[in-house]
Amino acid sequence: MNGYIANTDAGWHAILLAQQRREGAVREANFWKPSDRPFGVLRPGEPMLFRLKAPHNAIGGVGFFQRFSALPVWLAWETFGRANGVQDRHEMEQRLLAIRARNKVGAVGEPQIGCVLLSDLLLFEPGDWVRLPDDWKPTTVSGKGYDLASGEGARVWASCQERLARAAAPLLVADEQRYGEPIAARSRLGQGGFRVAVIDAYDRACAVTGERSLPALEAAHIRPYADDGSHDVRNGLLLRSDVHRLYDRGYVTVTPDHRFRVSPRLRADYANGKTYYALDGRRIATPKRSECMPSNEALAWHEERCFLRA
C-alpha cells in the first residue's frame, strides 16, 4: 500500500490539533493548496502523513485521503470552516493571495484552490512525533510517496499505526480478495465531504433545473441524515436551493426512474407553483459515474415516506 508524506504548514497542524484536543477527534479536514492542479498521488482510503517543516522536521499526524476537488475559497470555507486549518475566511484569502504573489501566479475569474479532502485525522502531540524517513531530502517541495510495506516507509507507517491504535483510530484491514494484502480502511464521508462529492458527481449543475450558479446549489440528502440516511454520495442530489427546500418538505420528489414530480399540495397550500409544475415529469440529470448514481432504495423511501400526494 502507498502513502504520501506531505509538507505541512505548522499553523494548519496547530489549529487541527487544538480542535482534536477540544472535540476529541477531527473527522474531516481540507489539506488545501493554492494551485487547482489535480492531486493524483493517493487512492481513496490511503494515508497522508503530515511532515512538519523546520525546525520540527518530524511527522506530526496522519489522515486518510477521500477525494480531490478544485473549489472557490468561499465554498471551501463555508464547507469546512476551521478544518481548513485557518482561523477565518479572511486569513485563508490573505494567505492565498500572499502565496500567489510570492510565486507570481495570477488568477482569472473566481480563484479556485486545490482541496485534498481527508477524513479520520489523528494529529500527534509533540512527544509522539515520528522520525522522518532516513532518505527524506530537505529540498522536497510538496511531498513524497512511499511504499508503506517496505523500507523506511514501513518503519514510519508502523510508528503511525501504533499511535492510531492507542487512539482507537482507523487502522489497516485485511482484504481477503487480495489474499491478505493490507489496505487502508475506507472511512465514511463527513458532511463536508458529502457536499463536495455531490457537487462534483452532478458536474456542478442542479439535477432538476440545470442551474450552474454554484452559490445557488446545495447537496440534498435523499434520506435525511437525522432519519438514518448517510453521507454517501448515492444518498445525494444536487439541487437549486429553492428546489431543495421543497424537496425536504415533501412538495417535490424524484422517483426511482429519475422523474421529477410535483405534489398537488403545492398549489393547494400556496395557490402557486407554476415554475415547478412546468418541470413535473421531467427526467433529472444523473451522474456520469455509475457508483455515484442516486440509490433507488433511497429515492423510493423519499417518494413513499415524504412526498405529499394529496
VOBASE-102655 format. One record per residue: residue in three letters; x, y, z of N, C-alpha, C in turn. Coordinates in pm, whole numbers. Example, Ala and Ser with C-alpha at 12.3 -4.5 7.8 and 13.67 -1.06 7.14 Angstrom:
BEGIN
> ALA/1319/-569/780/1230/-450/780/1320/-330/780
> SER/1285/-225/708/1367/-106/714/1290/3/787
END
This chain:
BEGIN
> MET/84/-119/0/0/0/0/88/123/0
> ASN/43/227/-68/119/351/-76/67/454/23
> GLY/155/542/61/121/657/142/194/777/89
> TYR/162/893/142/224/1017/94/260/1101/214
> ILE/386/1141/221/431/1232/327/431/1372/270
> ALA/346/1457/325/323/1591/270/382/1698/360
> ASN/454/1792/300/499/1908/375/377/1985/427
> THR/376/2013/555/255/2064/621/284/2193/695
> ASP/197/2290/675/209/2418/744/186/2399/894
> ALA/274/2455/976/265/2438/1120/136/2498/1176
> GLY/90/2609/1116/-34/2670/1163/-154/2580/1135
> TRP/-158/2518/1017/-265/2423/983/-269/2311/1086
> HIS/-152/2255/1117/-143/2146/1214/-188/2191/1352
> ALA/-147/2310/1393/-179/2359/1527/-330/2379/1545
> ILE/-397/2433/1444/-541/2456/1454/-617/2323/1463
> LEU/-577/2226/1383/-646/2097/1386/-613/2020/1513
> LEU/-492/2034/1564/-458/1971/1692/-541/2031/1804
> ALA/-562/2162/1799/-647/2228/1900/-790/2176/1890
> GLN/-839/2156/1768/-974/2100/1751/-982/1960/1808
> GLN/-879/1881/1783/-877/1744/1835/-877/1743/1988
> ARG/-801/1831/2048/-798/1840/2195/-933/1882/2250
> ARG/-1000/1971/2177/-1128/2026/2222/-1244/1928/2200
> GLU/-1246/1863/2084/-1361/1780/2046/-1334/1630/2053
> GLY/-1208/1594/2072/-1175/1452/2082/-1141/1385/1951
> ALA/-1175/1448/1838/-1149/1388/1708/-1160/1494/1599
> VAL/-1093/1468/1489/-1106/1551/1369/-1155/1457/1259
> ARG/-1285/1464/1231/-1346/1369/1138/-1311/1397/993
> GLU/-1294/1525/957/-1258/1558/820/-1189/1693/818
> ALA/-1106/1712/716/-1033/1838/703/-995/1858/557
> ASN/-961/1982/526/-920/2020/391/-772/2055/393
> PHE/-690/1970/329/-548/1998/314/-533/2072/182
> TRP/-556/2203/186/-567/2280/63/-432/2332/15
> LYS/-429/2359/-115/-309/2415/-177/-351/2525/-275
> PRO/-265/2622/-298/-305/2737/-380/-333/2703/-526
> SER/-274/2596/-576/-296/2557/-715/-413/2459/-724
> ASP/-491/2471/-832/-601/2377/-852/-558/2258/-937
> ARG/-428/2239/-952/-376/2125/-1027/-414/1995/-956
> PRO/-467/1896/-1028/-517/1773/-965/-412/1702/-880
> PHE/-458/1637/-775/-374/1560/-684/-407/1412/-708
> GLY/-316/1341/-774/-346/1203/-810/-253/1102/-746
> VAL/-192/1139/-634/-91/1054/-571/-152/938/-494
> LEU/-265/962/-428/-326/862/-341/-460/814/-395
> ARG/-496/693/-360/-629/639/-386/-714/660/-261
> PRO/-847/666/-277/-933/682/-159/-903/576/-53
> GLY/-885/623/70/-857/534/181/-710/523/216
> GLU/-620/571/128/-478/563/158/-436/681/246
> PRO/-331/662/326/-295/764/425/-203/874/374
> MET/-228/993/424/-137/1106/407/-75/1134/543
> LEU/56/1144/547/128/1172/670/176/1317/667
> PHE/165/1386/779/191/1530/783/332/1558/832
> ARG/418/1600/741/556/1634/776/564/1781/816
> LEU/598/1806/941/614/1942/990/751/1994/948
> LYS/753/2114/895/876/2170/841/972/2211/953
> ALA/1091/2255/914/1192/2301/1009/1133/2412/1097
> PRO/1166/2416/1224/1270/2336/1290/1225/2199/1340
> HIS/1099/2164/1319/1048/2038/1375/1101/1916/1300
> ASN/1084/1917/1167/1134/1807/1084/1091/1671/1137
> ALA/961/1653/1150/907/1527/1200/767/1510/1146
> ILE/716/1389/1157/579/1360/1113/486/1383/1231
> GLY/389/1474/1209/304/1517/1319/161/1469/1311
> GLY/133/1370/1227/-4/1319/1221/-32/1246/1092
> VAL/-155/1197/1081/-196/1120/964/-345/1140/940
> GLY/-385/1136/815/-525/1140/777/-544/1050/656
> PHE/-669/1021/621/-698/928/512/-762/1002/395
> PHE/-700/988/279/-745/1058/160/-884/1012/116
> GLN/-970/1110/83/-1104/1079/33/-1120/1119/-113
> ARG/-1087/1241/-145/-1105/1288/-282/-1035/1422/-300
> PHE/-1019/1461/-425/-966/1593/-458/-1072/1670/-534
> SER/-1080/1800/-507/-1171/1886/-582/-1114/2027/-586
> ALA/-1134/2095/-697/-1096/2236/-707/-1219/2319/-673
> LEU/-1207/2403/-569/-1321/2479/-519/-1284/2626/-503
> PRO/-1382/2716/-518/-1357/2856/-482/-1336/2867/-331
> VAL/-1262/2968/-291/-1228/2983/-150/-1354/2992/-64
> TRP/-1455/3066/-108/-1575/3084/-26/-1642/2950/2
> LEU/-1642/2860/-97/-1708/2730/-78/-1625/2640/13
> ALA/-1492/2644/-2/-1406/2566/86/-1424/2611/231
> TRP/-1432/2743/252/-1450/2792/389/-1590/2757/441
> GLU/-1692/2778/359/-1829/2750/401/-1848/2603/434
> THR/-1777/2516/364/-1793/2372/382/-1714/2319/501
> PHE/-1590/2367/519/-1503/2307/620/-1466/2400/736
> GLY/-1489/2530/722/-1458/2621/831/-1315/2610/878
> ARG/-1294/2601/1010/-1159/2594/1064/-1089/2463/1032
> ALA/-1163/2366/982/-1099/2241/937/-1020/2264/808
> ASN/-1016/2390/759/-922/2430/654/-786/2465/714
> GLY/-776/2459/847/-650/2491/913/-622/2638/924
> VAL/-727/2722/918/-714/2867/935/-823/2914/1031
> GLN/-804/3033/1087/-899/3083/1186/-1027/3137/1124
> ASP/-1017/3196/1003/-1135/3252/940/-1110/3265/789
> ARG/-1217/3300/718/-1208/3309/572/-1111/3417/529
> HIS/-1107/3529/601/-1017/3638/566/-872/3590/568
> GLU/-836/3515/671/-699/3463/680/-669/3370/562
> MET/-766/3290/526/-748/3196/415/-724/3273/284
> GLU/-804/3375/261/-790/3454/139/-657/3529/137
> GLN/-616/3584/251/-491/3658/256/-371/3566/235
> ARG/-377/3446/291/-268/3351/272/-260/3309/126
> LEU/-373/3291/64/-375/3252/-77/-314/3363/-163
> LEU/-355/3486/-137/-302/3600/-214/-152/3613/-196
> ALA/-105/3594/-73/38/3607/-44/118/3499/-117
> ILE/68/3377/-116/139/3267/-184/144/3291/-334
> ARG/31/3334/-390/27/3358/-534/113/3477/-574
> ALA/117/3578/-489/203/3693/-520/350/3653/-514
> ARG/383/3571/-414/521/3526/-399/566/3441/-518
> ASN/473/3363/-570/504/3276/-684/466/3338/-819
> LYS/421/3464/-814/382/3537/-935/278/3461/-1016
> VAL/176/3414/-945/68/3340/-1008/-57/3425/-1007
> GLY/-114/3454/-1123/-236/3530/-1131/-356/3437/-1141
> ALA/-475/3490/-1118/-597/3410/-1127/-695/3478/-1221
> VAL/-757/3399/-1305/-858/3450/-1397/-995/3413/-1342
> GLY/-1085/3513/-1325/-1217/3484/-1270/-1208/3453/-1121
> GLU/-1301/3377/-1073/-1306/3343/-931/-1194/3245/-898
> PRO/-1108/3278/-801/-994/3190/-770/-1041/3053/-721
> GLN/-976/2950/-772/-1001/2813/-728/-877/2763/-655
> ILE/-899/2686/-550/-787/2623/-479/-802/2472/-488
> GLY/-690/2403/-476/-693/2258/-476/-725/2207/-336
> CYS/-828/2128/-325/-873/2078/-195/-852/1927/-187
> VAL/-758/1886/-103/-733/1745/-76/-812/1712/50
> LEU/-922/1640/33/-1013/1615/144/-972/1489/218
> LEU/-956/1503/349/-910/1395/435/-1014/1364/541
> SER/-1015/1239/587/-1106/1201/695/-1029/1129/805
> ASP/-1091/1123/922/-1038/1047/1037/-893/1081/1065
> LEU/-867/1209/1089/-731/1253/1115/-690/1222/1258
> LEU/-562/1200/1277/-505/1195/1410/-382/1284/1408
> LEU/-386/1393/1486/-272/1483/1499/-193/1442/1621
> PHE/-63/1418/1604/21/1371/1712/63/1486/1803
> GLU/62/1459/1932/118/1554/2027/270/1558/2008
> PRO/335/1669/2045/479/1682/2021/562/1563/2067
> GLY/527/1504/2179/604/1389/2227/585/1263/2145
> ASP/486/1263/2057/457/1146/1974/498/1164/1828
> TRP/563/1273/1796/605/1293/1659/696/1179/1613
> VAL/687/1146/1485/760/1033/1428/878/1083/1346
> ARG/992/1013/1361/1112/1049/1286/1090/1031/1136
> LEU/1138/1128/1058/1125/1123/913/1202/1004/855
> PRO/1164/962/734/1243/856/668/1389/902/651
> ASP/1480/809/662/1621/843/650/1656/898/513
> ASP/1575/862/411/1605/909/276/1528/1036/238
> TRP/1464/1099/338/1391/1222/309/1490/1334/276
> LYS/1466/1405/167/1554/1514/125/1496/1649/168
> PRO/1574/1731/233/1527/1864/278/1476/1951/163
> THR/1519/1921/40/1477/2001/-75/1342/1959/-131
> THR/1278/1859/-73/1147/1814/-120/1048/1928/-107
> VAL/982/1965/-217/898/2084/-218/760/2058/-160
> SER/686/1962/-215/549/1938/-171/536/1814/-84
> GLY/598/1705/-127/588/1581/-53/645/1467/-134
> LYS/633/1346/-80/690/1230/-147/608/1106/-113
> GLY/584/1024/-215/513/899/-194/606/790/-145
> TYR/551/699/-62/629/588/-7/549/459/-14
> ASP/621/350/-35/563/217/-19/563/188/131
> LEU/445/172/188/435/155/334/458/11/378
> ALA/488/-76/283/509/-217/317/657/-254/320
> SER/745/-160/287/886/-195/284/973/-74/317
> GLY/1095/-103/358/1194/2/381/1153/104/485
> GLU/1197/228/462/1167/336/555/1018/366/562
> GLY/948/344/451/803/364/454/737/273/555
> ALA/779/148/561/722/52/657/756/92/800
> ARG/879/139/822/919/179/958/836/298/1007
> VAL/819/398/920/742/516/957/596/479/979
> TRP/540/396/889/399/361/899/371/277/1023
> ALA/465/191/1061/447/111/1183/436/202/1305
> SER/518/308/1308/510/403/1420/377/475/1420
> CYS/327/511/1302/197/579/1293/85/485/1334
> GLN/94/359/1292/-8/261/1330/-17/244/1481
> GLU/98/245/1546/100/230/1692/25/345/1757
> ARG/41/465/1706/-29/581/1761/-178/576/1727
> LEU/-211/531/1606/-351/514/1569/-419/412/1659
> ALA/-348/305/1690/-406/200/1776/-435/254/1915
> ARG/-344/333/1969/-365/390/2102/-484/484/2104
> ALA/-509/551/1990/-621/646/1982/-748/580/1932
> ALA/-744/448/1908/-859/375/1853/-905/437/1722
> ALA/-811/483/1640/-840/543/1510/-834/435/1402
> PRO/-877/467/1277/-877/367/1170/-739/307/1147
> LEU/-735/173/1135/-611/102/1106/-624/31/973
> LEU/-524/-47/941/-532/-127/820/-622/-248/844
> VAL/-691/-289/740/-773/-409/747/-727/-504/637
> ALA/-749/-633/657/-711/-731/556/-824/-749/456
> ASP/-789/-746/330/-886/-767/223/-867/-909/171
> GLU/-964/-998/202/-948/-1138/166/-939/-1157/16
> GLN/-1003/-1069/-61/-997/-1081/-206/-856/-1051/-259
> ARG/-775/-986/-176/-637/-958/-216/-542/-1051/-140
> TYR/-594/-1162/-90/-513/-1263/-24/-435/-1207/94
> GLY/-505/-1127/173/-446/-1078/297/-363/-953/282
> GLU/-351/-897/163/-274/-773/146/-338/-662/227
> PRO/-259/-590/310/-318/-483/390/-359/-364/305
> ILE/-476/-311/329/-522/-189/262/-576/-96/368
> ALA/-588/30/335/-640/127/431/-790/110/447
> ALA/-836/119/570/-979/111/596/-1048/230/530
> ARG/-1156/203/458/-1229/311/391/-1313/387/493
> SER/-1284/513/509/-1355/595/606/-1481/652/542
> ARG/-1580/676/622/-1703/734/572/-1688/884/554
> LEU/-1759/937/454/-1759/1080/431/-1828/1152/546
> GLY/-1779/1271/577/-1850/1357/669/-1941/1449/591
> GLN/-2003/1546/661/-2095/1638/595/-2025/1718/485
> GLY/-1903/1766/514/-1831/1844/415/-1792/1762/294
> GLY/-1739/1641/318/-1702/1555/208/-1821/1516/123
> PHE/-1935/1494/189/-2058/1461/117/-2096/1576/24
> ARG/-2090/1697/73/-2128/1813/-8/-2040/1822/-133
> VAL/-1910/1810/-116/-1820/1822/-230/-1839/1706/-327
> ALA/-1858/1585/-274/-1877/1468/-360/-2002/1483/-446
> VAL/-2110/1534/-388/-2234/1551/-464/-2219/1662/-568
> ILE/-2155/1771/-530/-2132/1881/-625/-2056/1831/-747
> ASP/-1951/1753/-724/-1871/1703/-836/-1942/1595/-915
> ALA/-2018/1509/-845/-2088/1399/-913/-2188/1452/-1015
> TYR/-2253/1565/-983/-2355/1621/-1073/-2297/1732/-1162
> ASP/-2165/1732/-1174/-2098/1825/-1264/-2138/1970/-1237
> ARG/-2163/1999/-1108/-2189/2135/-1062/-2310/2199/-1130
> ALA/-2414/2119/-1148/-2539/2169/-1206/-2656/2104/-1135
> CYS/-2762/2182/-1112/-2882/2129/-1048/-2937/2013/-1131
> ALA/-2967/1902/-1065/-3016/1783/-1134/-3151/1807/-1200
> VAL/-3228/1903/-1149/-3364/1928/-1199/-3367/2042/-1299
> THR/-3310/2156/-1263/-3322/2276/-1346/-3204/2300/-1438
> GLY/-3090/2237/-1410/-2969/2262/-1487/-2895/2387/-1445
> GLU/-2942/2457/-1341/-2877/2578/-1292/-2732/2549/-1254
> ARG/-2639/2637/-1298/-2498/2615/-1273/-2434/2722/-1184
> SER/-2514/2812/-1130/-2460/2915/-1040/-2430/2849/-906
> LEU/-2303/2823/-879/-2264/2742/-764/-2318/2793/-630
> PRO/-2322/2926/-606/-2376/2971/-477/-2523/2934/-456
> ALA/-2596/2903/-564/-2738/2870/-551/-2762/2720/-538
> LEU/-2656/2640/-539/-2672/2494/-539/-2641/2434/-402
> GLU/-2716/2330/-368/-2699/2264/-238/-2704/2113/-256
> ALA/-2624/2044/-173/-2625/1897/-173/-2737/1850/-81
> ALA/-2839/1790/-138/-2955/1744/-61/-2940/1596/-28
> HIS/-2970/1560/97/-2980/1419/132/-3115/1366/83
> ILE/-3115/1254/15/-3241/1192/-26/-3314/1142/98
> ARG/-3247/1061/175/-3298/1021/306/-3220/1102/409
> PRO/-3287/1184/488/-3217/1274/580/-3120/1201/672
> TYR/-3009/1266/702/-2909/1207/789/-2968/1180/928
> ALA/-3057/1268/972/-3120/1251/1103/-3222/1138/1104
> ASP/-3255/1085/987/-3352/976/976/-3286/852/916
> ASP/-3166/822/967/-3088/704/927/-3033/712/785
> GLY/-3031/831/726/-2964/847/598/-2814/858/619
> SER/-2737/850/514/-2591/854/525/-2536/971/445
> HIS/-2405/995/464/-2335/1096/385/-2276/1034/258
> ASP/-2331/923/215/-2287/858/92/-2336/939/-28
> VAL/-2251/955/-130/-2288/1032/-248/-2414/975/-313
> ARG/-2439/845/-299/-2558/782/-358/-2686/822/-284
> ASN/-2670/885/-168/-2784/937/-94/-2798/1088/-116
> GLY/-2744/1136/-227/-2746/1280/-251/-2798/1320/-387
> LEU/-2852/1441/-393/-2892/1506/-517/-2842/1649/-510
> LEU/-2794/1702/-621/-2755/1843/-624/-2874/1923/-675
> LEU/-2925/2012/-589/-3046/2086/-621/-3027/2235/-600
> ARG/-3096/2314/-679/-3104/2457/-655/-3169/2477/-518
> SER/-3131/2580/-446/-3172/2595/-307/-3323/2592/-288
> ASP/-3400/2655/-378/-3546/2655/-362/-3603/2516/-384
> VAL/-3548/2442/-481/-3595/2306/-506/-3559/2217/-388
> HIS/-3442/2241/-329/-3400/2164/-211/-3499/2183/-96
> ARG/-3540/2306/-72/-3634/2331/38/-3768/2262/14
> LEU/-3814/2265/-111/-3939/2196/-143/-3923/2045/-131
> TYR/-3806/1996/-167/-3778/1852/-158/-3780/1806/-12
> ASP/-3715/1882/74/-3710/1845/215/-3848/1848/280
> ARG/-3938/1932/227/-4072/1943/285/-4175/1856/214
> GLY/-4131/1779/116/-4219/1682/51/-4306/1736/-60
> TYR/-4285/1861/-99/-4367/1916/-207/-4320/1868/-345
> VAL/-4196/1821/-352/-4146/1761/-476/-4070/1634/-438
> THR/-4051/1547/-536/-3971/1427/-514/-3906/1387/-646
> VAL/-3818/1288/-639/-3759/1226/-757/-3786/1077/-746
> THR/-3849/1021/-845/-3889/880/-841/-3769/790/-874
> PRO/-3779/662/-844/-3669/570/-874/-3634/562/-1023
> ASP/-3728/602/-1112/-3693/606/-1255/-3643/745/-1296
> HIS/-3605/824/-1193/-3539/954/-1212/-3629/1061/-1275
> ARG/-3757/1057/-1240/-3851/1160/-1284/-3879/1256/-1168
> PHE/-3882/1386/-1201/-3914/1488/-1103/-4065/1503/-1094
> ARG/-4119/1495/-973/-4263/1505/-955/-4295/1618/-857
> VAL/-4406/1688/-885/-4451/1800/-801/-4585/1764/-740
> SER/-4599/1782/-611/-4722/1745/-541/-4835/1845/-568
> PRO/-4959/1796/-578/-5075/1887/-589/-5087/1978/-468
> ARG/-5025/1938/-357/-5034/2018/-235/-4966/2154/-248
> LEU/-4870/2165/-338/-4802/2293/-355/-4901/2399/-402
> ARG/-4984/2363/-500/-5087/2455/-549/-5194/2477/-444
> ALA/-5234/2369/-377/-5341/2379/-278/-5299/2464/-158
> ASP/-5174/2450/-115/-5129/2521/5/-5090/2666/-23
> TYR/-5042/2696/-146/-4986/2828/-172/-5044/2896/-295
> ALA/-5140/2831/-361/-5204/2889/-479/-5103/2938/-581
> ASN/-4997/2859/-596/-4890/2898/-686/-4810/2775/-725
> GLY/-4690/2794/-775/-4603/2683/-810/-4588/2661/-958
> LYS/-4628/2760/-1039/-4622/2744/-1184/-4482/2707/-1232
> THR/-4381/2769/-1173/-4243/2741/-1214/-4209/2594/-1198
> TYR/-4260/2534/-1091/-4225/2396/-1060/-4313/2297/-1137
> TYR/-4439/2328/-1155/-4527/2237/-1230/-4482/2225/-1376
> ALA/-4415/2327/-1426/-4363/2319/-1562/-4254/2214/-1575
> LEU/-4195/2176/-1461/-4089/2074/-1461/-4141/1935/-1426
> ASP/-4267/1925/-1391/-4324/1798/-1346/-4310/1691/-1455
> GLY/-4259/1577/-1416/-4242/1466/-1511/-4109/1466/-1583
> ARG/-4031/1573/-1568/-3903/1581/-1638/-3804/1480/-1578
> ARG/-3724/1418/-1664/-3618/1329/-1618/-3500/1413/-1569
> ILE/-3451/1383/-1452/-3341/1461/-1397/-3208/1421/-1463
> ALA/-3110/1508/-1451/-2975/1474/-1495/-2910/1389/-1386
> THR/-2842/1284/-1425/-2779/1194/-1329/-2628/1192/-1349
> PRO/-2553/1148/-1248/-2407/1144/-1259/-2359/1054/-1372
> LYS/-2243/1088/-1426/-2184/1008/-1533/-2127/877/-1479
> ARG/-2081/879/-1356/-2019/760/-1297/-2125/676/-1228
> SER/-2128/548/-1258/-2232/460/-1206/-2230/451/-1054
> GLU/-2111/459/-994/-2102/447/-848/-2156/570/-776
> CYS/-2188/676/-851/-2244/797/-790/-2394/812/-815
> MET/-2453/717/-888/-2596/724/-919/-2680/723/-793
> PRO/-2788/802/-788/-2872/803/-667/-2931/666/-641
> SER/-2933/628/-514/-2984/497/-473/-3134/485/-501
> ASN/-3174/381/-573/-3317/358/-598/-3392/336/-467
> GLU/-3327/269/-373/-3391/244/-243/-3419/374/-170
> ALA/-3319/465/-172/-3336/594/-105/-3443/679/-175
> LEU/-3443/679/-309/-3543/754/-383/-3684/702/-354
> ALA/-3698/569/-348/-3829/510/-319/-3872/547/-177
> TRP/-3776/551/-84/-3808/588/55/-3864/730/60
> HIS/-3798/823/-9/-3845/961/-8/-3983/973/-72
> GLU/-4002/906/-185/-4133/914/-253/-4244/858/-166
> GLU/-4217/749/-97/-4320/683/-18/-4342/750/118
> ARG/-4235/800/178/-4245/849/315/-4257/1001/327
> CYS/-4209/1075/228/-4203/1221/240/-4294/1295/142
> PHE/-4313/1241/24/-4386/1312/-81/-4534/1330/-41
> LEU/-4583/1454/-51/-4720/1487/-16/-4809/1460/-137
> ARG/-4882/1351/-135/-4958/1309/-253/-5091/1383/-265
> ALA/-5147/1425/-155/-5278/1492/-164/-5294/1587/-46
END
